[in-house]
Amino acid sequence: MEELNLPRDNNHGGHHRKTSSVINRLSRIEGHVRAIKRMVVAGKPCPDILIQFAAVKAAVQKAAQVVLEDHVESCLSQAASKGDIDKEWQSLKEALDKYIS
């Protein structure tokens, strides 16, 4: 697998160990969405298209889960060691509120 040279997020200082995994998942999701578009253009049956939407939805949820795991393992851990845990927890809570609703 190709190693990506990605910038570190200086806003909260976390080193994200799962960035490559998230990017790979998003690339697969992109391809899947393009395939759904082709299905719509080709006039494929609606139930078949809906099944593909369900697959994309599950893939997006899994990608979000990986981001959350990475955040907990990396960012929250580092924030705790630096004494900035309250700010990081608040940021996570706000993001989860938006994601869940």
C-alpha positions in Angstrom: 0.0 0.0 0.0 1.3 3.4 -0.9 2.3 5.5 2.1 0.7 9.0 2.1 2.6 12.0 3.1 -0.2 14.0 4.8 0.0 17.2 6.8 -0.5 16.9 10.6 -3.5 18.8 12.0 -1.9 21.6 14.0 -5.2 22.7 15.5 -5.4 19.8 17.9 -2.0 18.2 17.4 -3.2 14.7 17.0 -1.1 12.2 14.9 -3.7 10.3 13.0 -2.7 6.7 12.6 -5.6 5.7 10.4 -5.6 8.4 7.8 -4.6 6.1 5.0 -7.4 3.7 5.9 -10.0 6.6 5.9 -8.7 7.8 2.5 -8.9 4.3 1.0 -12.5 3.9 2.3 -13.5 7.3 0.9 -12.0 6.4 -2.5 -14.0 3.2 -2.6 -17.2 5.1 -1.6 -16.5 7.6 -4.4 -16.3 4.8 -6.9 -19.4 3.2 -5.5 -21.4 6.5 -5.8 -20.2 6.9 -9.4 -21.5 3.3 -10.1 -24.9 4.2 -8.6 -25.0 7.2 -10.9 -24.3 5.0 -13.9 -27.1 2.7 -12.7 -29.6 5.6 -12.6 -28.5 6.8 -16.0 -28.9 3.3 -17.4 -32.4 3.0 -15.9 -31.6 0.1 -13.6 -34.4 -1.1 -11.3 -35.1 1.1 -8.3 -34.7 -1.7 -5.8 -31.2 -2.5 -7.1 -30.3 1.2 -6.8 -31.6 1.4 -3.2 -29.6 -1.6 -2.2 -26.5 0.1 -3.5 -27.4 3.3 -1.5 -27.7 1.1 1.6 -24.2 -0.2 0.9 -22.8 3.3 0.5 -24.5 4.4 3.7 -22.9 1.5 5.6 -19.5 2.3 4.1 -19.8 6.0 5.1 -20.8 4.9 8.7 -17.8 2.6 8.9 -15.4 5.4 7.6 -16.8 7.7 10.3 -16.3 5.0 12.9 -12.6 4.7 11.9 -12.3 8.5 12.2 -13.8 8.3 15.7 -11.6 5.5 16.7 -8.5 7.3 15.5 -9.6 10.5 17.3 -10.1 8.6 20.6 -6.8 6.7 20.2 -4.7 9.7 19.0 -6.2 13.1 19.7 -7.9 12.5 23.0 -5.0 10.5 24.3 -2.6 13.3 23.4 -4.9 16.0 24.8 -5.1 14.1 28.1 -1.4 13.9 28.4 -1.2 17.7 27.7 -4.0 18.6 30.1 -6.3 19.8 27.3 -8.9 17.0 27.6 -11.9 19.2 28.4 -11.5 21.3 25.2 -11.0 18.1 23.1 -14.0 16.4 24.7 -16.2 19.4 24.0 -15.1 19.5 20.4 -15.9 15.8 20.0 -19.3 16.1 21.6 -20.2 19.0 19.2 -19.1 16.9 16.2 -21.0 13.9 17.4 -24.2 15.9 17.9 -24.0 17.1 14.3 -23.2 13.6 13.0 -26.0 11.9 14.9 -28.7 14.4 14.2 
